[in-house]
């Protein structure tokens, strides 16, 4: 079923853009589709009028801005924010705003297997189960609002994972992430729990493709962890 013929997906999708009511829908796209877009999860461009006060849009946008600035301080280099607040403007923006947004999108590049990922659990009843269980190269069968997985791929095939609120998870691997012909070291909360050469895994290949249907998010090896 995973390899049934179907329309192929765009290999390097654009950054999603939302206007008016669709704007807030842009925010959760990263946690729903980790690795899917060029700018899902790490980069945001917000354009809003200073007097866009209906349903407190400007207040909510400023709160989001402040949280992004906090994230930039906590995780240097991981998050990008382009903030543009138009003085005297309400819900309508100048035509130049759209062009400015697209110019901001142009240099963005998708990284389907970033060296570091932070997966913070959240509640979203609208999310499909398969989308909720995978985030870039991490996977868990027991996602929850209280969970947090933070993974880092370091030098010499060393992978560090910090885990909270999960009893088991999987680290998926491919040749772009590590040299799978050499031993890989996995440390959980600072303690080494795996050292060896991961075997090529048919289950990793099939499962990762079925989960995302995206050739750039296919993995060929896996390390399953139980705490």
C-alpha positions as CSV (number, residue, x, y, z in Angstrom):
1,X,0.0,0.0,0.0
2,X,2.8,2.4,0.8
3,X,4.2,2.1,-2.7
4,X,0.8,2.2,-4.5
5,X,0.9,4.5,-7.6
6,X,-0.2,8.0,-6.7
7,X,0.6,11.6,-7.8
8,X,4.1,12.5,-6.8
9,X,4.6,15.3,-4.4
10,X,6.5,18.5,-5.0
11,X,10.1,17.6,-3.9
12,X,10.9,21.1,-2.6
13,X,7.6,22.8,-1.5
14,X,7.2,26.5,-1.1
15,X,6.8,28.3,2.2
16,X,3.1,28.4,3.0
17,X,1.5,31.9,3.1
18,X,-1.8,32.8,4.9
19,X,-3.7,36.1,4.7
20,X,-6.4,37.4,7.1
21,X,-8.1,34.4,8.8
22,X,-5.6,32.0,7.1
23,X,-2.7,33.8,8.7
24,X,-3.0,32.1,12.2
25,X,-3.4,28.7,10.3
26,X,0.1,29.2,9.1
27,X,1.6,29.0,12.6
28,X,0.9,25.3,13.3
29,X,2.0,24.1,9.9
30,X,5.5,23.3,11.1
31,X,4.4,21.1,13.9
32,X,1.8,19.4,11.6
33,X,4.2,19.0,8.7
34,X,7.8,19.0,10.1
35,X,10.2,19.1,7.1
36,X,7.4,19.6,4.5
37,X,8.0,23.2,3.6
38,X,11.0,25.5,3.1
39,X,9.9,27.5,6.0
40,X,7.8,25.3,8.3
41,X,8.8,25.5,12.0
42,X,11.8,27.8,12.0
43,X,11.0,30.9,9.9
44,X,8.1,33.3,10.1
45,X,7.4,36.6,8.3
46,X,4.5,38.6,9.9
47,X,2.9,41.7,8.3
48,X,0.1,43.4,10.2
49,X,-1.5,46.8,10.6
50,X,-1.0,48.7,13.8
51,X,-4.8,49.3,14.0
52,X,-5.8,45.7,13.2
53,X,-7.6,45.4,16.5
54,X,-10.6,43.2,15.6
55,X,-10.5,40.0,17.7
56,X,-7.3,41.5,19.0
57,X,-5.3,40.4,16.0
58,X,-2.5,42.9,16.7
59,X,-2.3,41.9,20.3
60,X,-2.0,38.2,19.5
61,X,0.5,38.9,16.7
62,X,2.7,40.8,19.2
63,X,2.5,38.0,21.7
64,X,3.7,35.6,19.0
65,X,6.5,38.1,18.1
66,X,7.6,38.2,21.7
67,X,7.6,34.4,22.0
68,X,9.7,34.1,18.8
69,X,12.2,36.6,20.2
70,X,12.4,34.5,23.4
71,X,13.0,31.3,21.3
72,X,15.8,33.1,19.3
73,X,17.5,33.8,22.6
74,X,17.1,30.3,23.9
75,X,18.1,28.6,20.7
76,X,20.5,30.9,18.8
77,X,20.4,30.4,15.0
78,X,17.4,28.1,14.9
79,X,14.5,30.6,14.4
80,X,14.1,33.5,12.1
81,X,11.5,36.3,12.3
82,X,10.7,39.1,9.9
83,X,8.3,41.5,11.6
84,X,6.6,44.3,9.8
85,X,4.0,46.5,11.6
86,X,2.3,49.1,9.4
87,X,1.6,52.4,11.2
88,X,-2.0,53.7,10.9
89,X,-3.1,50.5,8.9
90,X,-5.9,48.3,9.9
91,X,-6.8,44.9,8.4
92,X,-5.8,46.0,4.9
93,X,-2.2,46.1,3.9
94,X,-0.4,47.9,1.1
95,X,0.1,45.9,-2.2
96,X,3.8,46.1,-1.6
97,X,3.5,43.8,1.4
98,X,2.8,40.7,-0.8
99,X,5.8,41.4,-2.9
100,X,8.0,41.9,0.2
101,X,6.8,38.5,1.6
102,X,7.6,36.7,-1.6
103,X,11.0,38.3,-1.8
104,X,11.6,37.1,1.8
105,X,10.6,33.5,0.8
106,X,13.0,33.3,-2.2
107,X,16.2,32.4,-0.4
108,X,14.6,29.9,2.0
109,X,15.7,26.3,1.5
110,X,14.1,23.3,3.0
111,X,16.3,21.0,5.2
112,X,14.4,17.7,5.6
113,X,17.0,16.4,8.0
114,X,18.3,19.3,10.1
115,X,21.1,18.8,12.5
116,X,18.9,19.8,15.4
117,X,15.2,19.5,16.1
118,X,12.9,20.4,19.0
119,X,9.6,18.6,19.1
120,X,7.3,20.0,21.7
121,X,4.0,18.2,22.3
122,X,0.7,20.1,21.9
123,X,-3.0,19.4,21.7
124,X,-4.7,19.6,18.3
125,X,-7.8,17.4,17.8
126,X,-7.8,18.2,14.1
127,X,-4.5,16.6,13.5
128,X,-4.3,13.1,11.8
129,X,-2.6,10.4,13.9
130,X,0.2,9.8,11.3
131,X,1.0,13.5,11.3
132,X,1.2,13.7,15.0
133,X,3.6,10.8,15.4
134,X,6.5,12.0,13.2
135,X,8.6,15.0,13.3
136,X,11.6,15.2,10.9
137,X,13.7,12.2,11.9
138,X,12.1,11.5,15.2
139,X,9.0,9.3,15.8
140,X,7.0,8.2,18.8
141,X,3.8,6.1,19.0
142,X,2.7,7.9,22.2
143,X,2.6,11.7,21.4
144,X,1.1,13.9,24.1
145,X,0.9,17.6,25.1
146,X,3.4,17.0,27.8
147,X,6.1,15.4,25.6
148,X,9.3,17.0,24.4
149,X,12.0,15.4,22.2
150,X,15.1,17.4,21.4
151,X,17.6,15.8,19.0
152,X,21.0,16.9,17.8
153,X,23.3,15.3,15.3
154,X,26.9,16.1,16.2
155,X,30.3,15.3,14.7
156,X,31.7,11.8,14.3
157,X,28.2,10.2,14.0
158,X,27.2,11.2,17.6
159,X,23.5,11.8,18.1
160,X,22.1,13.3,21.4
161,X,18.5,13.1,22.4
162,X,16.8,14.7,25.4
163,X,13.4,13.1,26.1
164,X,10.6,14.1,28.4
165,X,7.1,12.6,28.6
166,X,7.7,9.6,26.3
167,X,8.6,6.1,27.2
168,X,9.7,5.1,23.7
169,X,10.8,6.7,20.5
170,X,12.6,6.1,17.2
171,X,15.5,7.9,15.6
172,X,15.4,7.5,11.9
173,X,18.6,7.7,9.9
174,X,19.8,8.0,6.3
175,X,23.1,8.7,4.5
176,X,22.6,12.5,4.5
177,X,22.5,12.6,8.3
178,X,25.4,10.3,9.2
179,X,28.0,7.9,7.7
180,X,26.0,4.7,8.1
181,X,29.0,2.6,7.1
182,X,30.6,3.6,10.4
183,X,29.5,3.1,14.0
184,X,26.8,5.5,15.2
185,X,26.6,6.6,18.9
186,X,23.3,7.6,20.4
187,X,23.1,9.3,23.8
188,X,19.9,9.7,25.7
189,X,19.9,12.5,28.3
190,X,23.7,12.4,28.2
191,X,24.0,8.6,28.7
192,X,25.3,6.4,25.8
193,X,22.6,3.8,25.0
194,X,23.7,2.7,21.5
195,X,27.0,2.2,19.7
196,X,27.1,0.3,16.5
197,X,26.6,0.3,12.7
198,X,22.8,0.5,12.1
199,X,21.6,-2.1,9.7
200,X,19.7,-1.2,6.6
201,X,16.0,-1.5,7.6
202,X,13.1,-2.3,5.3
203,X,10.7,-1.3,8.0
204,X,12.4,2.2,8.3
205,X,12.1,2.7,4.5
206,X,8.5,1.6,4.2
207,X,7.3,3.3,7.4
208,X,8.9,6.7,6.7
209,X,7.7,6.8,3.1
210,X,4.1,5.8,4.2
211,X,4.1,8.5,6.9
212,X,5.1,11.4,4.7
213,X,5.0,10.2,1.0
214,X,8.0,12.5,0.5
215,X,11.2,11.1,-1.1
216,X,13.3,13.6,0.9
217,X,11.9,12.2,4.2
218,X,12.7,8.6,3.5
219,X,15.0,6.9,6.0
220,X,17.0,3.7,5.6
221,X,17.9,2.8,9.2
222,X,16.4,3.2,12.6
223,X,17.3,3.0,16.3
224,X,14.3,2.2,18.5
225,X,14.6,3.4,22.1
226,X,12.7,2.4,25.2
227,X,13.4,4.4,28.4
